[in-house]
Amino acid sequence: MSVDSLINVFILLMLIFFIMAVLGNTMFFEVFEGNVIDDYKNFTNFHMSFSLLFSISTGEDWNRIMYDTMRLAPDCIPGRTCGSPIAPIFFIIFIMLVTNIMLNLFILVIIQQF
């Protein structure tokens, strides 16, 4: 009985993933390497951004990825490891939104059906 509501929550979650993947691709496309960022985990295109955000949503090394993307001019190589100073805002907003939707809304929909 709660499948319809869960599908709506899932669509909302995918919309947030889409928006944040486009933003991440726009802000961090020049970051190719770091402690965690490599050939498989990066923001170089939409597909890689989306898969990286999916792994971040599970809690896997999101803070280390944030530190990789917030390096600035004296501590980075231009065009390879330089990120953005607003990276902490991006990652904290993403983590707060995703955990709120995944944890609270999914549980709310299931409990509401009882």
PyRosetta script that sets phi, psi and omega in degrees:
from pyrosetta import init, pose_from_sequence

init()
pose = pose_from_sequence("MSVDSLINVFILLMLIFFIMAVLGNTMFFEVFEGNVIDDYKNFTNFHMSFSLLFSISTGEDWNRIMYDTMRLAPDCIPGRTCGSPIAPIFFIIFIMLVTNIMLNLFILVIIQQF")
pose.set_psi(1, -23.7)
pose.set_omega(1, -177.2)
pose.set_phi(2, -96.8)
pose.set_psi(2, 7.8)
pose.set_omega(2, -177.6)
pose.set_phi(3, -64.3)
pose.set_psi(3, -40.6)
pose.set_omega(3, 179.8)
pose.set_phi(4, -60.7)
pose.set_psi(4, -43.9)
pose.set_omega(4, 179.5)
pose.set_phi(5, -68.2)
pose.set_psi(5, -37.9)
pose.set_omega(5, 178.4)
pose.set_phi(6, -66.6)
pose.set_psi(6, -35.1)
pose.set_omega(6, 176.8)
pose.set_phi(7, -64.7)
pose.set_psi(7, -39.6)
pose.set_omega(7, 177.2)
pose.set_phi(8, -63.4)
pose.set_psi(8, -41.4)
pose.set_omega(8, 178.0)
pose.set_phi(9, -66.4)
pose.set_psi(9, -39.6)
pose.set_omega(9, 178.5)
pose.set_phi(10, -64.4)
pose.set_psi(10, -39.4)
pose.set_omega(10, 177.8)
pose.set_phi(11, -65.3)
pose.set_psi(11, -39.9)
pose.set_omega(11, 175.5)
pose.set_phi(12, -62.0)
pose.set_psi(12, -41.9)
pose.set_omega(12, 178.6)
pose.set_phi(13, -63.7)
pose.set_psi(13, -42.0)
pose.set_omega(13, 178.9)
pose.set_phi(14, -67.6)
pose.set_psi(14, -32.6)
pose.set_omega(14, 175.4)
pose.set_phi(15, -64.3)
pose.set_psi(15, -42.0)
pose.set_omega(15, 177.9)
pose.set_phi(16, -67.0)
pose.set_psi(16, -40.9)
pose.set_omega(16, 175.9)
pose.set_phi(17, -60.1)
pose.set_psi(17, -43.2)
pose.set_omega(17, -179.5)
pose.set_phi(18, -62.1)
pose.set_psi(18, -48.5)
pose.set_omega(18, -178.3)
pose.set_phi(19, -63.0)
pose.set_psi(19, -44.7)
pose.set_omega(19, -178.3)
pose.set_phi(20, -71.4)
pose.set_psi(20, -31.1)
pose.set_omega(20, 176.8)
pose.set_phi(21, -67.1)
pose.set_psi(21, -40.0)
pose.set_omega(21, 177.1)
pose.set_phi(22, -66.9)
pose.set_psi(22, -42.9)
pose.set_omega(22, 177.2)
pose.set_phi(23, -63.8)
pose.set_psi(23, -43.4)
pose.set_omega(23, 178.3)
pose.set_phi(24, -63.4)
pose.set_psi(24, -39.9)
pose.set_omega(24, 177.2)
pose.set_phi(25, -64.4)
pose.set_psi(25, -37.6)
pose.set_omega(25, 179.9)
pose.set_phi(26, -71.0)
pose.set_psi(26, -41.7)
pose.set_omega(26, -173.9)
pose.set_phi(27, -84.8)
pose.set_psi(27, -33.0)
pose.set_omega(27, -170.1)
pose.set_phi(28, -120.4)
pose.set_psi(28, 24.5)
pose.set_omega(28, -176.5)
pose.set_phi(29, -69.2)
pose.set_psi(29, -17.9)
pose.set_omega(29, 179.7)
pose.set_phi(30, -87.6)
pose.set_psi(30, -5.7)
pose.set_omega(30, -179.1)
pose.set_phi(31, -88.2)
pose.set_psi(31, 107.1)
pose.set_omega(31, -177.8)
pose.set_phi(32, -103.5)
pose.set_psi(32, -24.7)
pose.set_omega(32, -176.7)
pose.set_phi(33, -146.0)
pose.set_psi(33, 155.6)
pose.set_omega(33, -180.0)
pose.set_phi(34, -178.4)
pose.set_psi(34, -162.2)
pose.set_omega(34, 178.3)
pose.set_phi(35, -66.7)
pose.set_psi(35, -39.4)
pose.set_omega(35, -179.9)
pose.set_phi(36, -112.2)
pose.set_psi(36, -36.9)
pose.set_omega(36, -177.2)
pose.set_phi(37, -70.4)
pose.set_psi(37, 127.4)
pose.set_omega(37, 179.7)
pose.set_phi(38, -146.7)
pose.set_psi(38, -154.8)
pose.set_omega(38, -178.2)
pose.set_phi(39, -67.0)
pose.set_psi(39, -25.4)
pose.set_omega(39, -175.4)
pose.set_phi(40, -101.6)
pose.set_psi(40, -24.8)
pose.set_omega(40, 179.2)
pose.set_phi(41, -119.4)
pose.set_psi(41, 99.9)
pose.set_omega(41, 179.5)
pose.set_phi(42, -161.3)
pose.set_psi(42, 178.5)
pose.set_omega(42, -179.6)
pose.set_phi(43, -113.0)
pose.set_psi(43, 29.9)
pose.set_omega(43, -174.0)
pose.set_phi(44, -70.6)
pose.set_psi(44, -33.6)
pose.set_omega(44, 175.9)
pose.set_phi(45, -141.0)
pose.set_psi(45, 177.6)
pose.set_omega(45, -174.4)
pose.set_phi(46, -64.2)
pose.set_psi(46, -42.1)
pose.set_omega(46, -176.9)
pose.set_phi(47, -65.1)
pose.set_psi(47, -41.9)
pose.set_omega(47, 178.2)
pose.set_phi(48, -68.3)
pose.set_psi(48, -37.4)
pose.set_omega(48, 178.0)
pose.set_phi(49, -63.7)
pose.set_psi(49, -43.5)
pose.set_omega(49, -178.8)
pose.set_phi(50, -64.6)
pose.set_psi(50, -44.4)
pose.set_omega(50, -179.9)
pose.set_phi(51, -68.7)
pose.set_psi(51, -35.3)
pose.set_omega(51, 176.8)
pose.set_phi(52, -66.7)
pose.set_psi(52, -40.6)
pose.set_omega(52, 177.6)
pose.set_phi(53, -66.6)
pose.set_psi(53, -33.7)
pose.set_omega(53, 176.0)
pose.set_phi(54, -64.7)
pose.set_psi(54, -41.6)
pose.set_omega(54, 177.9)
pose.set_phi(55, -69.7)
pose.set_psi(55, -33.5)
pose.set_omega(55, 176.0)
pose.set_phi(56, -65.5)
pose.set_psi(56, -36.0)
pose.set_omega(56, -178.5)
pose.set_phi(57, -65.8)
pose.set_psi(57, -20.1)
pose.set_omega(57, 175.2)
pose.set_phi(58, -83.4)
pose.set_psi(58, -7.0)
pose.set_omega(58, 179.2)
pose.set_phi(59, 94.6)
pose.set_psi(59, 10.2)
pose.set_omega(59, -175.2)
pose.set_phi(60, -81.8)
pose.set_psi(60, 106.2)
pose.set_omega(60, 172.6)
pose.set_phi(61, 52.6)
pose.set_psi(61, 32.9)
pose.set_omega(61, -177.4)
pose.set_phi(62, -67.1)
pose.set_psi(62, -32.4)
pose.set_omega(62, 179.9)
pose.set_phi(63, -72.2)
pose.set_psi(63, -34.7)
pose.set_omega(63, 176.9)
pose.set_phi(64, -70.6)
pose.set_psi(64, -35.1)
pose.set_omega(64, 175.7)
pose.set_phi(65, -66.8)
pose.set_psi(65, -38.3)
pose.set_omega(65, 176.9)
pose.set_phi(66, -61.8)
pose.set_psi(66, -43.4)
pose.set_omega(66, 178.4)
pose.set_phi(67, -65.6)
pose.set_psi(67, -33.8)
pose.set_omega(67, 176.6)
pose.set_phi(68, -65.4)
pose.set_psi(68, -34.4)
pose.set_omega(68, -175.9)
pose.set_phi(69, -90.6)
pose.set_psi(69, -4.3)
pose.set_omega(69, -179.3)
pose.set_phi(70, -108.2)
pose.set_psi(70, 14.2)
pose.set_omega(70, 175.2)
pose.set_phi(71, -69.4)
pose.set_psi(71, 141.6)
pose.set_omega(71, -178.7)
pose.set_phi(72, -120.7)
pose.set_psi(72, -178.2)
pose.set_omega(72, -164.8)
pose.set_phi(73, -44.0)
pose.set_psi(73, -53.7)
pose.set_omega(73, -175.0)
pose.set_phi(74, -71.6)
pose.set_psi(74, -23.1)
pose.set_omega(74, -175.7)
pose.set_phi(75, -105.0)
pose.set_psi(75, 15.5)
pose.set_omega(75, -176.4)
pose.set_phi(76, -137.8)
pose.set_psi(76, 166.5)
pose.set_omega(76, 175.4)
pose.set_phi(77, -99.4)
pose.set_psi(77, 117.8)
pose.set_omega(77, -178.0)
pose.set_phi(78, -59.3)
pose.set_psi(78, 132.0)
pose.set_omega(78, 179.8)
pose.set_phi(79, 85.0)
pose.set_psi(79, -4.4)
pose.set_omega(79, -179.9)
pose.set_phi(80, -126.9)
pose.set_psi(80, -44.5)
pose.set_omega(80, -175.4)
pose.set_phi(81, -128.7)
pose.set_psi(81, 2.8)
pose.set_omega(81, -178.3)
pose.set_phi(82, -80.1)
pose.set_psi(82, 128.9)
pose.set_omega(82, -178.7)
pose.set_phi(83, -110.8)
pose.set_psi(83, -138.5)
pose.set_omega(83, -175.5)
pose.set_phi(84, -132.4)
pose.set_psi(84, 146.5)
pose.set_omega(84, 178.9)
pose.set_phi(85, -72.9)
pose.set_psi(85, -13.8)
pose.set_omega(85, 179.5)
pose.set_phi(86, -96.5)
pose.set_psi(86, 15.5)
pose.set_omega(86, 178.6)
pose.set_phi(87, -59.7)
pose.set_psi(87, -41.9)
pose.set_omega(87, 178.6)
pose.set_phi(88, -60.2)
pose.set_psi(88, -37.3)
pose.set_omega(88, 179.1)
pose.set_phi(89, -64.5)
pose.set_psi(89, -44.4)
pose.set_omega(89, 179.5)
pose.set_phi(90, -59.0)
pose.set_psi(90, -50.8)
pose.set_omega(90, -175.2)
pose.set_phi(91, -70.6)
pose.set_psi(91, -39.0)
pose.set_omega(91, -179.9)
pose.set_phi(92, -68.5)
pose.set_psi(92, -40.5)
pose.set_omega(92, 175.9)
pose.set_phi(93, -63.3)
pose.set_psi(93, -42.1)
pose.set_omega(93, 179.8)
pose.set_phi(94, -63.0)
pose.set_psi(94, -47.1)
pose.set_omega(94, -179.0)
pose.set_phi(95, -63.1)
pose.set_psi(95, -42.2)
pose.set_omega(95, 180.0)
pose.set_phi(96, -64.8)
pose.set_psi(96, -43.6)
pose.set_omega(96, 179.4)
pose.set_phi(97, -65.0)
pose.set_psi(97, -47.0)
pose.set_omega(97, -175.3)
pose.set_phi(98, -68.9)
pose.set_psi(98, -42.2)
pose.set_omega(98, 178.9)
pose.set_phi(99, -68.0)
pose.set_psi(99, -34.8)
pose.set_omega(99, 177.1)
pose.set_phi(100, -64.2)
pose.set_psi(100, -45.9)
pose.set_omega(100, -178.7)
pose.set_phi(101, -69.8)
pose.set_psi(101, -48.0)
pose.set_omega(101, -175.3)
pose.set_phi(102, -67.1)
pose.set_psi(102, -44.1)
pose.set_omega(102, -175.9)
pose.set_phi(103, -81.6)
pose.set_psi(103, -58.3)
pose.set_omega(103, -171.9)
pose.set_phi(104, -74.1)
pose.set_psi(104, -47.4)
pose.set_omega(104, -174.7)
pose.set_phi(105, -72.2)
pose.set_psi(105, -40.1)
pose.set_omega(105, 177.4)
pose.set_phi(106, -62.8)
pose.set_psi(106, -43.7)
pose.set_omega(106, 178.7)
pose.set_phi(107, -67.4)
pose.set_psi(107, -38.9)
pose.set_omega(107, 178.5)
pose.set_phi(108, -61.6)
pose.set_psi(108, -42.7)
pose.set_omega(108, -179.8)
pose.set_phi(109, -65.2)
pose.set_psi(109, -41.2)
pose.set_omega(109, -179.3)
pose.set_phi(110, -69.3)
pose.set_psi(110, -42.7)
pose.set_omega(110, 179.7)
pose.set_phi(111, -68.3)
pose.set_psi(111, -33.2)
pose.set_omega(111, -179.0)
pose.set_phi(112, -64.2)
pose.set_psi(112, -27.0)
pose.set_omega(112, -178.9)
pose.set_phi(113, -78.5)
pose.set_psi(113, -14.0)
pose.set_omega(113, -179.4)
pose.set_phi(114, -76.6)
pose.dump_pdb("model.pdb")
